[in-house]
Amino acid sequence: MSNTSVVSVIVSFAISAAAGPIVIPFLRKLKCGQTVRDDGPKTHLKKTGTPTMGGILILLSVVVTTLFSIEEYPETAPVLFLTVGFGLVGFLDDYIKVVCRRSTGLYPWQKLAGQVAVTGVFAYYLLHYTDVSLAMRLPWTQGRYLDLGIWNLPLLFFVVLGTVNGANFTDGLDGLAGSVTLIIAVFFTVVAVGSGSGIEPVTCAAVGALMGFLLFNVYPASVFMGDTGSLALGGFVAACGYMLQMPLYIAIVGSVYLIEVASVILQVVYYKCSGGKRLFRMAPLHHHFELCGWSETRIVALFTIFTAIMCLAALKGL
């Protein structure tokens, strides 16, 4: 690992850790408190009023740290753009919810339009300003690639939007989305360094930022990342996957995202097809485990360990 990578981790961690005691009281002063669903686990009621929008800490750390090396490593620009782009969409949603007091935040069509627009710019940049191919590396095939031709672009939109919303669904317990994504960021850092792709400064910045953020977000959390953080993290993972020509690997290393989304879809479909019955006690899946009596820390540990195992499997598949 280069000195730049090591410095990126340290600087990003320092920014995130140092900014926390400043940003969190400011968010509390703005009354950016989390609203907890009445139909959710009763243990979550005590979280009401905990400051949200803490994803600002992650974005601040990643952006400032990456900008120091972006001239030397221009490959980090697309990753930084998708991370910040989705972070801004999430920030608008959070701001409207907690500051403007409109419980729905952005309307669904507005949120989707923003996500599609950010993805479109990323795709255009990838195709016209980089040498990165949309051909995808196949896991466990000794370096073979799959090129779907004209279908590569629709698949890019599907993968990016699916990953971003999967990360959003995963953000439901103290430290869950941050811990899972930290492991994924370490995986992409290992691959980036090993392949010489040039995106390691931003992956290392994400590692440091998440470590610093988790100081305030592990149970019991003093701040939540909100959509500002969860959408940004989803954008980061999707961008890394494409810059490394490994979008198919996202389904492996980000399998927790996939499972969380699948649990919501299955819950809705089963509810409608069965006339009101539920497949899970509550979706996304982490809430089902909670209602089965598992503690938050146990669920976070399980999902994080599972992600680590899947990342090791993905490394084996390179």
N, C-alpha and C positions, 0 to 999 in steps of 0.2 A: 504494500500500500504506500502511495506517495505521501510526501509531507503535506501536500495540499489537502488530501483526503483526511488525514489525521487532524490537521488544523481546522478543517470544516466541521468535523464532529465537535471538537472542543469549543470553538467559537459559537456555534449554533446552540450548543447546550448552555453555555454561559449566558447568552442573550435571553434564551427562554427562561432559565432559572432566575436571572436577575430581574427580568421584566414582570414576572408573575406577581410579586408583592406590590408592584405599581399598578398593573393593569386590573387585577382582580378587585381591589378596593374601588377603583374608578368605575368598573362595571356595576359593582354593588351600589355605588352612589347614583348611577343612572337608573337604578332599579331594573336592571336587565336580568330579572329573576326567571328561573325555569318554572313553567306551569306543568303540573303532573296530572296525568289522566286519572279520573276517578275510577275507571274500570280496570286499572292496572293493579299490580301487586301493592298491597297496603303498606308494605315497608318503604315504598317510594314516596309516600305522602310527606315524610320528613324532609325530602329533598326540595320541596316547594320553596321558591325564593332563592335557591342557590344560583349565583351568577352564571349565565350562559354566554355564548359568543367568545369563549376562551380560545377558540381556534385562531384568533388574532395573534396569540402568542406563537403558534406554530408558523403561521404565515410570515410574521415579522422576522423570526429567526431564520427561516429558510431563504427568504428574499434577500435580507441583508448579507447573509453569509455567502450565498451563491453569487451575488453581484461582484464580490471581490475577485472572483476567478472566471467570470463569464467571458471576458475577452480572450483568455488563454484557452478556455473550454467552451466554445460556442455551442457545442452539442447540448449543453444544459439549458439553453434558451427555450426549446419546445416543452421540456419537462416543467420548467419554471412557469411558462405561460399557462399550461393546462392546470397546474396546481393553483395558481393565483386566479385564473379565470373562473374556475368552479368555486373557489373560495369566495369570490366577489358575489356570485349568484347566491351562495349560502348566506353571506353577510346581509344582503338585501332582504332575504327571507327572514333571518333572525331579527333584523332591525325593525321590520314592519310588525313582527310578532310582539317583541318585548318592549320596544320604545314607542312605536305608534299604536300599540295595544290593539292590533287587529289579529285575532287569534289564528286566522287561517294563513297569515303571512302572505307570500306571493300566491296568486291564484295558480292552480295547477298548470294552466296553459302558459302562464308567464314563466314559471319555473322551467317547464320543458323547453320553451322557446329559447330561454337563456342558455340552457345546457346544450341544445342543438347548435346554437350560434357559436359558442365557445369551441365545441367539437369540430365544427366546420372550418373555423380559422386554423385550428391545429392540423387538420387534415390537409388543408391547402398549403400550409407552411411545409409540412412533411413532404408533400409531393413536389413542390416547386423550389424549395430552398435548402433541402438536405439530400444526401445520397442514400438515405435510409429507404430500403425497399419494403413494400407491404407484404412481401412473401413471408410466411411464418415458419419458424423453426418447429419441427415436430418433436415432441418428447420421446425419448427412448428409441431413437432411430439413427443414432450415430451421425447426427448433423444434417439430416435431410430437411428440405423445406417444402412447404405447400403454398402454391401460388394460385389463387382463385380468379385471377384476371379482373374482370369488371366487378366481380362480387367482393373484391377486397375492400372497397370503399364502404358499401353498406354494412359489411361485417365490422369495420372500424367503428362506425357509429353505434352499432349494437354492443360491441365490447366495451367501449368507453362509457356509454350511458348505463350499461348494466353494472359495470364496476363501481361507478360513482354512486349509484343508488344502492348497491350492495353495501358499500361502506357506510352509507347513511343509515340503513336498517341496522347495521351492527352497533351503531352508537346508541346504546340503551342502558348500559351498566357502567358504573364507575371504573374507568381504566380499560374497558373492553376494546373499543375501536383503536385506542392509542397503543395498547399492548400488542394486539394482532398486527397492526400496520407497522410497528417497530420491527417485528420479526421479518415481515415482508421487505422492509427497507434494507435490512441487513442482507437479505438474500440478493436483492438487486445490486447492492454494493459489491458483494463478492463476485457476482457475474460481471459487473461493469469493470471492475479492476482487472479481472482475469482476461476479459476480452479486449481491453483497451478501448472501450467505446467512447470514453470522454465524458460520461454523465456522472461519474463518481462524486464530483464535488457536490452536486445537488442531492444525490442519494445519501451521502454522508451528512449533509446539512439536515436532511429529514430525520436521520437517526438521532442526531444531537438534539434537534428541536423536540422530538417526541420524548426523549429521556427527560429533558427539562420540564416539559408539560406534565408528564406523569407524576412529577413531584407534587403537583397540586390536584391531579385528577384521579389518583388511585383512591380506593375506598378508605374513609369517607371523603368524597370529592369536595373540594372548596370552590371548584369551577368546572363547568361543562364546556365541551368544545363547540356544541351547537352545530347547525348546518354549515356554519363558517368553516369549521374544522373538518367535519366528516366528508363534505363534498370536496374540499381541497385534497384530503388524503386519497379519496377515490380517484381524483384527477391525476394525482402524483403516481399512483400505482399503474393506472392505465397508460400514462405517458411513458413510464419506464419500460413497460411491456412492449410498446411499439418501437421505442428508440433502440431496444435490444433485439428487435424482431422476434419477440417471445410473447405475443398476446395470448397464445394458447396456454402458456404456463400460468397465466393469471388464474385460470380455473383450478390450478393445482395449489399454488401458493396462497391464493385468495379464496380457497375453498370455503372458509367460514363466511365470507361475503355471499358466495353462491348458495350456501345452505340457508342463510338467513332470508335471502330473497325467495328461495324455493319454498320455505316454510310459510311465508306470507301468501304466495300464490296458491299453494295447496290448501291453505286454510280458507281462502275466499272461494275457491272452486268447490271444495267439499261442502262448505256452508250452503252454497246455492244449490248444489246437486242433491243434498241430503235433506233439504227443507228446514235448515236452521241448526243442524248439528255441527259440532266443532271437532276437527281432527286433532288439534292441539288445545291445551287449556288456554293458551294465548300465543299469538304470533307478534313479532319474530320469535324464533326458537328459544332464545335466551330467557324470555319471559315464561315460556312453558316450564323450563327447568326451575325457575324461581318459584312458580306456583306448585311445583312438586316438592318444595321444601329445601332446595339447594340455596346456599348462601351466594351472594354476589361474588365474593372472592374465589369461591370454589369454581364457579362457572367461568370467570375470567381466566383462572389458571388452566382449566380444561381446554378452553378455546385457544389459548395462547400456546400451550404445549402441542395441541393438535396442529396448529399452524406451523410450529417449528418442525414437527415430523414431516409435514407435507413439503416444507421447503427443502428438507434434506432429501426427500424423494425426488423433488424437482432437480436438485443438483446432480443426483444420480442419473437423471434423464438427459443431462446435457451431453 
